[in-house]
């Protein structure tokens, strides 16, 4: 499902982004007792969430008298743990959510509380663009609200680019959001960047690594979307159109067979491919989320001279990249829904949103810290919003995800042709939708 964040209105809003000054949101205090406690489950969207959120939760308690009991739940087990807790009526009052996890809970006995009664015009007006919120409306109702989001950029190793004497005209198009480059350009680039840098007759630096053994959601999706495909139709039916899947598989095989990927790429996990770029084994990467591009790589990899660039246009004219949100949901069984909503409103205050901008998530309200406001790479992550595609929001996403990653690896190791894998993926996914 594509995010509904497009058009001139967005461009105008983003143009104002870095100079936006919004007044703090006043909360209406509720008559709550000092001993009121909210149970709040979060996934590790930042390092050590307990420590990172502690000052904010303390401020919230001092202001409202509401204590917050924070529990950190791993991403991989979060949905199952929530479902189990809900079934036992021991779920939290408030929970962190992701795009691919909240719809199963909406279906699971209507486990998430409708939030429309809380969403005032003032609350809606906090968003830098209304579609950041409105994109989460499900059948006329809101079950989650976003408080932060991420998009992905591409990156190139500048030392490798300079050594390979890459065409400056191509680099200029990659750097300009108003210009374009495509898959043919990418092959030319990867050919130039796959090199023997030591003169011993052996390739030691490669253009790109697709992680064939990836369990990540987005590894194959970035290529599928760019090939003109999608996982689900807007009305929730299975897509995975065979020709689009085949185009993506075929292109990855062509890059691998040409020697543009390091040996063993078919066995790499997602973190392995990221590490290959960060340590200089590869020269191009297509899934640079903000934490790496803005914080981790500049601070932890001093020898990595890289530049963030915009995504290419695929063979069908699709220019795409990833969009995902940090979401908050209140459980239907909670007896403290109004108190939970107070905490949600607190997370949209300027101080929290500014802090969030330094974590790898972007503030939905547009408030950036002083450091982030002058970082030119920040605007690049906002520039790609018109091309973003949301993480699939469907109850069967996890089941289908396992299938597309398995078929991608089967293609990479030569076990199946791209056509065979595309047809098998569609057939197996169709069955998974019925299970």
C-alpha positions in Angstrom: 0.0 0.0 0.0 1.6 3.2 -1.1 1.8 6.1 1.4 -0.6 8.9 0.4 2.1 11.6 0.7 2.4 13.3 -2.6 1.9 16.5 -4.6 2.7 20.2 -4.4 1.2 20.5 -0.9 3.9 18.2 0.4 6.7 20.1 -1.4 5.4 23.3 0.1 5.3 21.8 3.6 8.7 20.4 3.3 10.1 23.6 2.0 9.0 25.3 5.3 10.2 22.4 7.4 13.6 23.6 8.5 12.3 27.0 9.7 9.1 25.8 11.3 8.5 27.0 14.8 5.5 25.6 16.5 4.1 26.4 19.9 4.2 23.6 22.5 1.0 21.6 22.8 -0.8 22.2 26.0 -2.3 19.1 27.6 -5.6 19.2 29.4 -4.9 17.6 32.8 -7.0 14.7 33.8 -8.2 14.0 37.3 -5.9 11.0 37.9 -4.6 9.7 41.2 -0.9 9.9 42.0 -0.7 6.1 41.9 -2.1 5.7 38.4 0.4 3.7 36.3 0.4 3.0 32.6 1.9 -0.1 31.2 3.8 0.8 28.0 5.5 -1.7 25.7 8.1 -0.5 23.2 10.3 -2.2 20.7 14.0 -1.1 20.6 13.4 1.8 18.2 16.4 3.5 19.8 19.3 2.0 21.7 18.4 1.2 25.3 14.9 2.7 25.3 14.6 2.4 29.0 17.5 4.9 29.5 16.7 7.1 26.5 13.0 7.6 27.5 13.5 7.9 31.2 13.9 11.7 31.4 10.8 12.2 29.3 8.7 9.7 31.3 9.9 11.4 34.5 8.8 14.8 33.2 5.4 13.3 32.1 4.9 11.8 35.6 5.8 15.1 37.4 3.3 17.0 35.2 0.4 14.5 35.2 0.9 12.3 38.2 0.8 9.3 35.9 3.6 6.8 36.2 4.8 4.8 33.2 6.0 1.2 33.6 8.1 0.6 30.5 8.7 -2.9 29.0 11.0 -3.5 26.0 10.0 -6.3 23.7 12.1 -7.5 20.8 10.7 -6.8 17.3 10.8 -10.5 16.3 8.6 -11.6 19.2 6.5 -8.5 19.7 3.3 -9.5 17.8 3.1 -12.9 19.3 3.7 -11.6 22.9 1.1 -8.9 22.4 -1.5 -11.4 21.1 -0.8 -13.8 24.0 -1.0 -11.0 26.6 -4.3 -9.7 25.0 -5.8 -13.2 25.1 -5.0 -13.4 28.8 -6.3 -9.8 29.3 -2.8 -8.8 30.5 -1.8 -6.6 27.7 -0.3 -3.1 28.2 -2.3 0.1 28.1 -0.1 1.6 25.3 2.2 -0.1 22.8 4.7 0.9 20.1 3.7 -0.5 16.7 5.1 -0.7 13.2 3.3 -0.6 9.8 3.3 -4.3 9.4 2.2 -5.3 12.9 -0.9 -3.2 13.7 -3.4 -4.6 11.3 -3.2 -8.2 12.7 -4.1 -6.7 16.1 -7.0 -4.8 14.6 -8.3 -8.1 13.3 -7.4 -10.0 16.5 -10.6 -9.5 18.4 -10.5 -5.7 17.8 -7.6 -5.5 20.1 -6.7 -1.9 19.4 -8.9 1.0 20.6 -10.4 3.4 18.0 -8.6 6.7 18.4 -10.8 9.1 16.4 -12.5 10.4 19.6 -9.1 11.7 20.7 -7.9 13.2 17.4 -8.9 16.9 17.5 -8.1 19.4 14.8 -5.4 20.7 17.1 -3.8 17.3 17.3 -4.1 16.8 13.5 -2.5 20.2 12.9 0.7 19.1 14.7 1.7 17.1 11.7 4.0 18.7 9.1 1.7 17.2 6.4 -1.7 15.8 7.2 -1.1 12.7 5.1 1.5 11.5 7.6 -1.5 10.9 9.9 -4.3 10.3 7.4 -2.3 7.5 5.7 -3.1 5.3 8.8 -6.9 5.6 8.5 -8.4 2.1 8.2 -12.0 1.8 7.1 -12.7 5.3 8.5 -11.0 4.7 11.8 -7.6 5.3 13.4 -6.1 2.5 15.5 -2.5 3.9 15.5 -0.9 7.4 15.3 2.6 8.0 14.1 5.1 10.0 16.2 8.1 9.4 13.9 9.0 8.1 10.5 12.0 6.9 8.4 12.7 6.8 4.7 15.7 5.2 2.9 18.3 6.8 0.6 21.1 5.3 -1.4 24.8 5.9 -0.7 28.0 5.8 -2.7 31.6 5.5 -1.4 33.3 8.7 -2.6 36.8 7.4 -2.4 35.9 4.5 -4.6 34.0 6.8 -7.0 37.0 9.1 -7.3 39.4 6.2 -7.8 37.2 4.7 -10.5 36.8 8.0 -12.3 33.1 7.7 -12.4 31.3 10.0 -14.9 30.5 13.3 -13.2 27.3 13.7 -15.2 25.9 10.5 -13.8 26.9 11.5 -10.3 25.2 14.9 -10.8 22.0 13.1 -11.7 22.2 10.9 -8.6 22.6 13.9 -6.4 19.7 16.0 -7.8 16.2 15.1 -6.7 14.8 16.9 -9.7 16.9 14.7 -12.1 16.9 11.0 -12.7 19.1 7.9 -13.2 18.1 4.4 -13.9 19.0 0.7 -13.8 21.2 1.0 -16.9 23.1 3.8 -15.2 23.5 1.6 -12.1 25.1 -1.2 -14.1 27.6 1.2 -15.7 28.3 2.5 -12.2 28.8 -0.9 -10.6 31.0 -2.0 -13.5 33.3 0.9 -12.9 33.3 0.3 -9.1 34.1 -3.4 -9.2 37.9 -3.3 -9.1 41.2 -4.7 -8.3 42.6 -1.9 -6.1 45.8 -3.6 -5.0 47.1 -4.7 -8.4 47.3 -8.4 -7.6 44.9 -9.5 -10.3 42.0 -10.2 -8.0 38.9 -8.1 -7.5 38.8 -6.8 -3.9 36.1 -4.1 -4.1 32.7 -4.7 -5.5 29.9 -2.5 -6.6 27.0 -3.8 -4.5 25.8 -6.7 -2.4 22.3 -8.0 -2.3 21.9 -10.0 0.9 20.6 -13.3 -0.5 19.9 -14.8 3.0 18.2 -11.7 4.3 15.4 -11.9 6.7 14.8 -8.2 6.4 11.4 -7.0 5.2 12.8 -4.5 2.8 15.8 -6.2 1.1 13.7 -7.5 -1.8 10.9 -5.0 -1.6 13.2 -2.1 -2.6 13.8 -3.9 -5.9 10.2 -5.1 -6.3 8.8 -1.7 -5.9 11.5 -0.2 -8.3 10.6 -2.9 -10.8 7.0 -1.6 -10.8 5.5 -4.3 -8.5 4.0 -4.5 -5.0 3.0 -7.1 -2.5 -0.7 -6.2 -2.0 -3.2 -4.2 -3.9 -4.7 -1.0 -2.4 -7.8 -3.1 -1.3 -5.7 -5.7 0.4 -5.6 -8.5 -2.2 -2.4 -10.3 -3.1 -0.4 -8.6 -5.9 3.1 -10.0 -6.4 2.5 -9.7 -10.2 4.7 -12.3 -11.7 6.3 -10.1 -14.4 7.3 -7.5 -11.9 8.8 -10.1 -9.5 10.7 -11.7 -12.4 12.1 -8.3 -13.5 13.5 -7.7 -10.0 14.9 -11.3 -9.7 16.4 -11.1 -13.2 18.2 -7.9 -12.5 19.7 -9.1 -9.3 20.9 -12.3 -11.0 22.4 -10.2 -13.8 24.4 -8.0 -11.3 25.6 -11.1 -9.5 26.5 -13.0 -12.7 28.5 -10.0 -13.9 30.7 -10.2 -10.8 29.5 -6.9 -9.3 28.7 -8.6 -6.0 31.2 -10.1 -3.6 31.6 -13.9 -3.4 29.1 -15.3 -1.0 26.5 -12.5 -1.4 23.8 -15.2 -1.7 24.5 -16.2 1.9 24.7 -12.7 3.3 22.2 -11.5 5.8 21.0 -7.9 5.8 23.5 -6.7 8.4 26.3 -8.4 6.5 25.5 -6.3 3.4 25.4 -3.1 5.4 28.7 -4.0 7.0 30.2 -4.7 3.6 29.5 -1.1 2.6 30.5 0.4 5.9 33.9 -1.3 5.8 34.6 -0.5 2.1 34.1 -3.9 0.5 31.2 -2.6 -1.6 30.7 0.8 -3.1 26.9 1.3 -3.4 24.1 0.5 -1.0 20.3 1.1 -1.4 18.9 0.9 2.1 20.5 3.7 4.1 18.1 4.4 6.9 18.7 7.7 8.8 20.5 6.2 11.9 23.3 4.9 9.7 23.4 7.8 7.3 23.4 10.5 9.9 24.9 9.1 13.0 26.4 5.6 13.1 28.6 5.7 10.0 30.0 9.2 10.5 30.9 8.4 14.2 31.9 4.7 14.0 33.6 4.4 10.5 36.0 7.3 10.3 37.6 5.9 7.1 34.2 5.7 5.3 33.8 8.8 3.0 30.3 8.4 1.6 27.5 10.5 0.1 23.8 10.0 0.3 22.1 10.1 -3.1 18.5 9.7 -4.4 17.1 6.4 -5.7 17.0 5.5 -9.4 14.0 5.1 -11.7 13.1 1.5 -12.5 12.4 0.0 -15.9 8.7 0.7 -15.7 9.3 4.3 -14.6 8.8 3.7 -10.9 11.0 5.8 -8.6 10.5 4.3 -5.1 12.0 3.9 -1.7 10.9 2.7 1.7 8.7 4.4 4.3 8.0 3.2 7.8 6.6 4.9 10.9 7.0 4.6 14.6 3.4 4.2 15.8 1.5 4.2 19.0 -1.6 2.3 19.8 -3.9 2.0 22.8 -5.4 -1.4 23.6 -9.1 -1.8 23.7 -9.0 -3.7 27.0 -7.1 -0.8 28.7 -9.1 1.0 31.4 -6.7 4.0 31.2 -7.2 5.0 27.6 -7.4 8.7 28.3 -4.2 8.6 30.3 -2.5 6.7 27.5 -3.6 9.4 25.1 -2.0 12.0 27.3 1.3 10.2 26.8 0.7 10.1 23.0 0.2 13.8 23.0 3.3 14.3 25.1 5.3 12.5 22.4 4.3 15.1 19.9 5.6 18.0 21.9 8.5 20.0 20.5 11.1 18.8 23.0 10.4 15.1 22.4 10.2 15.6 18.6 13.5 17.5 18.6 15.1 14.7 20.5 13.6 12.1 18.2 15.3 13.8 15.2 18.6 12.8 16.7 17.8 9.1 16.9 17.3 8.1 13.3 13.6 8.8 13.2 12.2 12.0 11.8 9.7 14.1 13.7 6.2 14.0 12.3 5.7 17.6 13.4 8.8 18.9 11.7 10.7 20.1 14.8 14.4 19.4 14.4 17.1 19.8 16.9 19.6 22.6 16.2 22.2 20.2 15.0 19.8 18.4 12.6 18.3 21.6 11.3 21.7 22.6 9.7 22.6 19.1 8.5 22.0 19.1 4.7 21.5 15.3 4.6 18.3 15.6 6.7 16.4 17.4 4.0 17.3 14.5 1.6 15.3 12.1 3.7 12.3 14.4 3.4 12.9 15.0 -0.3 12.1 11.4 -1.1 8.7 11.3 0.7 6.9 11.7 -2.6 8.5 8.4 -3.8 8.0 6.4 -0.7 6.1 3.1 -0.5 4.9 2.0 2.9 5.9 -1.2 4.6 3.1 -3.6 3.7 0.1 -3.2 6.1 -1.5 -6.6 5.9 -2.2 -9.3 8.5 -0.4 -11.9 6.2 2.7 -9.8 5.7 5.0 -11.9 7.9 4.0 -15.1 6.2 4.5 -13.7 2.7 7.8 -12.0 3.7 9.4 -15.4 4.5 8.4 -16.6 1.0 9.8 -13.7 -1.0 13.1 -13.9 0.9 13.4 -17.6 0.3 12.6 -17.3 -3.4 15.2 -14.4 -3.7 17.9 -16.7 -2.3 16.8 -19.6 -4.5 17.4 -17.3 -7.5 20.7 -16.0 -6.2 22.2 -19.5 -5.7 21.0 -20.6 -9.1 18.4 -23.1 -7.8 15.6 -21.5 -9.8 15.3 -19.2 -12.8 13.8 -15.8 -12.1 10.6 -16.9 -13.8 10.3 -20.1 -11.8 10.9 -18.3 -8.6 8.4 -15.5 -9.5 5.7 -18.1 -10.3 6.4 -20.2 -7.2 6.3 -17.1 -5.0 2.9 -16.1 -6.3 1.5 -19.6 -5.9 2.8 -20.0 -2.4 1.8 -16.5 -1.3 -1.7 -17.2 -2.6 -1.9 -20.3 -0.4 -0.5 -18.3 2.6 -3.3 -15.8 2.1 -5.8 -18.5 2.5 -4.3 -20.2 5.6 
